[in-house]
Amino acid sequence: MKSLFKTTSYLFMLWLVLAAEGLAQTPAPSLDAKAWETVNRSVDDLYREGKISQAQIKAGESLALAKKIFGPDHLNVAVASDKLALFSKVNGRYAEAEALYKSIIDIVTKKMGAGHVALAATYTNLGEVYMSQDKYEQAFAMHNQALEIRKQALGPDHLEVAISLNHLAGVFRFQNKFEEAENYYMQSLKILENNFGMVHPDIAVCLNNLAGLYRIGKKYILAEDFYKRVIEIWRKLGGPDDSNVAAAKNSLALLYTDMLRYDEAINLHKEVLDSLEIAEGAESPDRAVSLNNLGKIYRFQGRLDEATIMTAQALQILRQQFGESHPTIANTMNNQALILAAQARFSEAIDLQEQSLRMLEKTLGKNHYYVADLLEDMIRVFEKVGQKGKIKKYQERINQIRKPVGTK
């Protein structure tokens, strides 16, 4: 059973909408038009085969050919632009993706009107481009536009309305506006339950989002209840060793760690490790994350030798899978640094945390909330060695990252 919420980008959604309605402009059966059709189809085929670099090259060829054959304002140009924009977005070329999505909006609006449902997916994708750059006001505007189009075209209880509500909740969540985020998640959940009942992948994803929101807001009892519901849904859908069950248990274990319920958290992490070894193999990145989380608890309990073993195993797996630079590697290195600090090896700890900080800033940007979390841990080490200047500097950065957008 597929989840609508699992995929953050709507892969070639414009083409699917147009084709479903019979509105994709089929060219005259000329040799040039057939050549474009062949190139356009090859983008999809290469993507499905996992040949991403080749698919991206073909997407560029498809767009150039569409413009040449059909003219710049043809719907087939919009379709080709949609495919190329996806690759630009995934590869972090946000200005290029933004320009492509805006060109799609112009073409579809001219041909089909400003309220056509085909535009909703494009507004959604453009909203995600802005979210990736922490441009929350623009992201809200795009996702809200998609929401209004879907409500008007499909009705207020349609599943695609739930998708837009979920995206809008995310916009508020990343601005630390928890009440607004909760409101949108709840609206989305109601639509999903009306359509699917109580057991469905999308309901599990929405409940997980709410549980995460409650955890951040320290509403621990609500978070625990929602995580348990998520675990039960995935267990019914995929069985006890399903990787989604393991992911939900990992989240619940993190919550128990926040609540200082360490024994329960340890037991859950061990269950997760066993399940993931069955489902994904011993070298799975997800297992590495769970090993690191288990190492954190051992550190909290003062079991530093066991903590060191867990984090070393996690780093070995992560470096095999991702190379030397990845946010999860940075997080694990930070845990390793805190273990060193607990052993009064402060110079080594600070050096490792500074490496982690550079890695996070490079991979996620300087204003990502993970950066704020790391800076907070760095301050704890600086307090041990009396580096007051860095404490003040990093606290100011944390406050800047975490303040709600729009506040001064």
Secondary structure, 3 states (H helix, E strand, C coil): CCCCCCCCCCCCHHHHHHHHCCCCCCCCCCHHHHHHHHHHHHHHHHHHCCCHHHHHHHHHHHHHHHHHHHCCCCHHHHHHHHHHHHHHHHCCCHHHHHHHHHHHHHHHHHHHCCCCCHHHHHHHHHHHHHHHCCCHHHHHHHHHHHHHHHHHHHCCCCHHHHHHHHHHHHHHHCCCCHHHHHHHHHHHHHHHHHHHCCCCHHHHHHHHHHHHHHHHCCCHHHHHHHHHHHHHHHHHHHCCCCHHHHHHHHHHHHHHHHCCCHHHHHHHHHHHHHHHHHHCCCCCHHHHHHHHHHHHHHHHCCCHHHHHHHHHHHHHHHHHHHCCCCHHHHHHHHHHHHHHHHCCCHHHHHHHHHHHHHHHHHHHCCCCHHHHHHHHHHHHHHHHHCCHHHHHHHHHHHHHHHCCCCCC
